[in-house]
Amino acid sequence: MATGAIFRRQFVCNKQGFKKLDDKRLNENEKRRRDLRTGYEAMIQVTLSKKLRMWVIDKFQDVHNHPLTTPPSKVIKHHSRIYNRRNAEEDEDFKTMTSKAVLSSDHPIERKAGDCYTRRILPQGSLDYMTSRYHRREEATAID
């Protein structure tokens, strides 16, 4: 009875085997990536032991016909430049929006608010202040 559970795994070097050249989806004049494979069969095969309930190495072939290299610490993808530029722009926007506010006048209340609020919040605070000031003026003229 098949349960779909994994009981065997093979780990191979990225240079194992040969590239398939008879791909019918590609045209003859289509540019192909360079082949990095060297055609050997180095691999490790592990199987889940039912008795031990552990992974056991079944096969181990350590035949390398190329110098061993360490993998790069970071794989750079084609879109990474765009992604990095966008991240830099977002970081700059965040720094700008969370920095001290730029004041539009030298009014003491605005100076005090500029010390408390960031650039993102100060325009809303200024609008609220101006609106409340306008309403207070209207109330004062209505009472007179």
C-alpha positions in Angstrom: 0.0 0.0 0.0 1.5 3.4 -1.1 1.4 6.1 1.6 3.3 8.8 -0.3 5.9 8.9 2.4 9.5 9.4 1.4 11.7 6.4 2.2 14.7 7.0 -0.1 16.7 10.1 -1.2 19.6 10.6 -3.6 21.9 13.6 -3.2 24.1 14.3 -6.2 26.7 17.0 -7.1 25.4 19.8 -9.3 28.0 18.8 -12.0 26.7 15.2 -12.2 25.7 13.7 -15.6 25.4 15.5 -18.9 23.0 18.1 -20.3 20.2 16.8 -22.5 20.9 18.3 -26.0 17.9 16.9 -27.9 15.3 19.2 -26.4 12.6 19.5 -29.1 11.1 22.6 -27.5 14.1 24.7 -28.4 15.1 25.9 -31.9 18.5 25.1 -33.4 19.6 28.8 -33.4 18.4 29.4 -29.8 21.1 30.4 -27.4 21.8 27.8 -24.7 23.5 28.2 -21.4 27.0 26.8 -21.1 27.2 23.3 -19.8 28.8 23.0 -16.4 28.3 19.3 -16.0 31.3 17.0 -16.2 29.7 13.5 -16.6 30.6 11.5 -13.5 28.3 9.7 -11.1 29.2 10.9 -7.6 26.2 10.5 -5.2 24.9 9.6 -1.8 21.8 7.5 -1.4 20.0 7.3 2.0 17.1 5.1 2.9 14.8 5.2 5.9 15.3 2.0 7.9 12.1 0.5 9.2 13.9 -1.3 12.0 16.1 1.5 13.2 13.7 4.3 12.3 16.7 6.3 11.1 18.2 7.4 7.8 20.9 4.9 6.6 23.4 5.5 3.8 22.9 2.9 1.2 25.2 4.0 -1.6 28.2 6.4 -1.6 30.2 7.1 -4.7 32.9 9.8 -4.2 34.4 10.0 -7.6 35.0 13.6 -8.6 36.7 14.6 -11.8 36.6 18.3 -11.1 38.1 20.4 -8.3 35.7 20.7 -5.3 34.4 24.2 -4.6 32.4 25.7 -1.9 28.9 27.0 -2.8 28.5 30.8 -3.0 27.2 32.3 0.2 24.6 34.3 -1.7 23.0 33.4 -5.0 22.4 36.5 -7.0 19.3 36.4 -9.2 18.7 38.5 -12.3 16.0 40.6 -10.6 18.2 41.3 -7.5 19.4 44.7 -8.8 15.8 45.9 -9.2 14.9 44.4 -5.8 17.9 46.0 -4.1 17.2 49.4 -5.7 13.5 49.2 -4.5 14.7 48.2 -1.0 17.1 51.2 -0.9 14.3 53.5 -2.0 11.9 52.2 0.6 14.6 52.5 3.3 15.3 56.1 2.2 11.5 56.8 2.3 11.3 55.3 5.8 14.2 57.3 7.1 12.7 60.5 5.6 9.2 59.8 7.0 10.5 59.0 10.5 13.0 61.9 10.6 12.4 65.3 12.2 9.7 67.3 10.5 10.5 70.2 8.2 8.8 73.3 9.5 6.9 75.7 7.2 7.1 78.6 9.6 9.0 79.7 12.8 5.8 79.7 14.9 6.5 78.4 18.5 3.7 75.9 18.4 4.9 74.5 15.1 8.4 74.2 16.5 7.1 72.4 19.6 5.0 70.0 17.3 8.1 69.5 15.1 9.9 68.2 18.1 7.1 65.7 18.9 6.0 64.5 15.5 7.8 62.9 12.5 7.5 64.1 8.9 4.7 61.7 8.2 2.6 62.8 11.2 3.3 66.6 11.3 1.3 67.6 8.2 -1.8 65.9 9.7 -1.1 67.6 13.1 -0.7 70.9 11.3 -4.0 70.4 9.5 -5.8 69.5 12.8 -4.3 72.5 14.5 -5.3 74.9 11.7 -8.8 73.4 11.5 -9.3 73.7 15.3 -8.0 77.2 15.2 -10.4 78.1 12.4 -13.3 76.6 14.4 -12.3 78.5 17.6 -12.2 81.7 15.6 -15.7 80.9 14.2 -17.0 80.2 17.7 -15.5 83.4 19.1 -17.2 85.5 16.4 -20.5 83.7 16.9 -20.4 84.5 20.6 -19.7 88.2 20.0 
